[in-house]
Amino acid sequence: MKRAALVIASLALAACTADVYTPRPKLEPHPLDPTNPENPAAPGVKKVTIPIADARAQVPAAEALAFARSVAPMLVGRALTPAERSELDAGGAVALRTMLERWVEEPAFAETARDFISVKLKASGASANLDGSLPGNLAAYLVKNKRPHAELITSPVCRDRMGTAIACDSGAPFGAGVLTTRVFLANNAGRFNLKRARTVLMTFACSDYPLTQALQPSLQRAQLIELFQNDKPPDGTSGAFGNGHACYTCHSQFGAHAQPFVKFDSDGRWQADATGLQLPGGEQGRSTGKLFTSHMADEAAAKSEASQYFGQPVADLAGEAKVLSEHPLYLECAVRSVFGYVLSLSGSEANALPYDVISEIVSEAKSREPEPSFARLVVEAFSHPSVVAAKRSP
Ligand code: HEC
């Protein structure tokens, strides 16, 4: 299958060359940005900003056709039809946007959503122990039923292959969409629940530790077990774990995000009587049975699923998912991820896509659907003029 690789540099360039499209509005212009008209060092420099629809109309039809041809197989599992080629020849990127609106109604697009999330979460097929189809089933259901993309992690129920509501299989008394599937929980099981916390952050917020304090205020040192209280391990060496230093810097944020996983064992089953306490004599980070240790020093805090996420108090994993799904990073990350999937970008290439373009795609989507569906994000993403016109390798 022929796939397009986006040349990031040219995308960035398209976003700042005056005669091509310049995204608007730029959030919080940096005072020293030479293109910021309020910058005293740049008198008279005006940022050229034209409406997105006008910019779309200016994309040469040949570029829109080439782009559509390269993304159709990934989005709808087929090549362009002759009729679609003529439409694009005549109508360029404006026609492409209308075409995308139709593509997301095709049954193949729901299968794209199923494959996308299955690949992202490394979940597919079913083994004797784990049903790997649950995340993909939910994604396909949400697309077919035009549900908000947020429900991928906030849905209280999972879906079978036919789309019928079923309990997610972790046995927890709440549901948080794909996060409460055993395939996600078991695939990401690890000591102190760190891998689960980090996978959530990287997959759904496209971020990694350490985070800024504005995004995730650190827990207090005294709240944490000794291992994570200091920036050097307690024995003063560089330590056997992690990065060898600054333990507190990362793990004071990590600890908050890992806590709502404290009752999920390594098979992804929710255990009401989990304590979160270190198993005496056991490997560091392991609690009783198949459970993992909390970062919290206090016994009551260690066994509680309550924590905070991005500074907001949460009662459990469903609360964590809700806060995450309502943060701007969630939809921005969904857009980055779908570009990464369809255009074969690495995670770091997808995360380096210009913020202005990504945030403009999200605001276009939100202006049409306050809680955008995956389909809505895809329509706005793959018809954004800077993306359609970006240079691609053959
Ligand atoms: C840059 C952030 C960062 C710093 C600094 C850091 N860690 Fe970590 N730590 C991580 C990440 C990321 C993981 C892995 C999560 C995963 O499995 O994906 C991790 C995992 C761990 C684990 C679990 C290992 C396992 O096998 O699952 C322990 C224990 C740990 N760190 C302790 C420490 C200690 C002690 C320090 C200081 C000496 C430290 N970390 C410093 C980010 C950090």
Residues whose N, C-alpha, C, O or C-beta is under 5 A from the ligand:
A	BS01	HEC	G190 R191 L194 K195 R198 Y209 P210 L227 P233 S238 G239 F241 G242 N243 G244 H245 A246 C247 C250
